[in-house]
Amino acid sequence: MLAIIRTGGKQYKVKEGDKIKVEKIEEEEGKKVTFSDVLLVGDEKAVKVGAPQVKGAKVEGKVLAQKKDKKVWGIKHKAKKRYKVKFGHRQQVTEVEITKIA
């Protein structure tokens, strides 16, 4: 079984047993989380495409970790003004294991 879910403004293709990193979800480690914004559900035999969501479909997962992602570097620069600043940012992410697609 395969599903496409939307969370944090992004879409993820998931199946049971997958481990994905999504933008931070306010849930403790070890707790269950439910994604109700399911855009597509399917397998080898049939596919259901939502308009915009599949009615009654939901994907359940278990929160594995709350952590920070890799550092992303950026630069601010103003031409002809001798101004240049390098900065870094680490985004908060939640690691989720998909347990059930219904």
VENNOR-V598856 format. One record per helix or strand. SS is the DSSP state (a for helix, b for strand). FROM is the first residue (numbers start at 0). LEN is the number of residues. If there is no record, write none. Layout:
ss & from & len
SS & FROM & LEN
SS & FROM & LEN
This chain:
ss & from & len
b & 1 & 6
b & 9 & 6
b & 18 & 5
b & 31 & 4
b & 37 & 5
b & 46 & 3
b & 58 & 10
b & 71 & 7
b & 82 & 7
b & 91 & 10
